């Protein structure tokens, strides 16, 4: 799974990420990489996105960031897949893969 966690997402950037099969995630208001002490070098585990494969649209998911010294930071983020069609694109790995699968039917 590929994901981007950002402070905010413009509509076009969010749409482009989904179109490439990348999950757009947004920090909750008041949270940021800085406030959570994240450097960007952590290993990230995102829990709760599996429901997308069952046709559900989660509003938020949990993220666990583990640093090189094994310190762990856990936080929740907002999932910015806002419509069922966007979820469908994501499930297929992006819009191109979705279109190709539709053409192959």
N, C-alpha and C positions, 0 to 999 in steps of 0.2 A: 504494500500500500504506500502511496505517495500522498503527502499532505503538506500544506503550508499553514502556519499559524501566524496571524498578523494582528496588529492593533486595530486596523480597519481595512475594509476591502471595497474598492469602487466596483460598481456593477459590472463594468467591462472586464476588470481583472478577475472577478469571481467567476464570470461566465467563461472566460478563457481557461481558467484552471479546470473547471468542470469539463470543458470541451477536450482537455488533454488527459482526463482521467485522474486529476489531482483533487483531493478533498480540500476545500477552503474552510479553514477553522479560524475563529476570531476570539481573541481574549475577551473576557467579561470586562465591563466598564470598571476601571480602577486597577485592572491587572495589566501587566506588560512584561516583556522579557526582563527588563531592568528591575521592576518591583519584585519579581519572583526569583531574581538572582540567576537568570539563565544566560549562558554565554553563546549558545548555539552549537556547541561541540558535544552536547549531551546525546545519549541514546534515548530515543523517544518511543514509548509504547502507548498506543491509543486504544482505549477500550470502549466498546459500545457501537461501533460502526457496522458490526455484523448484521444488525437489524435491517440495514439498507438492502441486503440480499433477500430479505423476506418482504420487501415492499414497504417497509415502514420508513418514516422520515424522523430520525432522532433530532431533538432540538439542541441537545448538548451531549458531550462525551467526556470521559476522563482521560487525562494525559499523565503519564508517569515519565519524568525525565531523570535519567541516571547519569551522573557525571563520572569522569575518569577515576575519581577517588571513591566511587560507589555511593556518594551521597545522593539521596533521592528527593525530588520535588514533585509533589502531586498537585494537580489543579484541574479545573473544568474549563472547557471552551465551548463556544457556540458553533454548531455545524451550520454552514452557510450554503447548504443545498436546500433551496427554498421551495422547489416545486417537484411534483412527481416525475415530470419529464426530465428535469436535471438529475434526479436520482437514477432514472433509466440510463441516461448517458453515462453516469458514473459507473453503474453496474456493468456496463459493456466495455469499460476502459477508456471512454471518451466518445466524442461525437462521430469521429471517423469510423471507429470500430462498430458503433451502433448502426450507422448508415450501411456499411458493408454487410453486416449481418441481415439487415432488412432487405438488401438487394439479393442476397443469396437464397432467400426464401422462395 
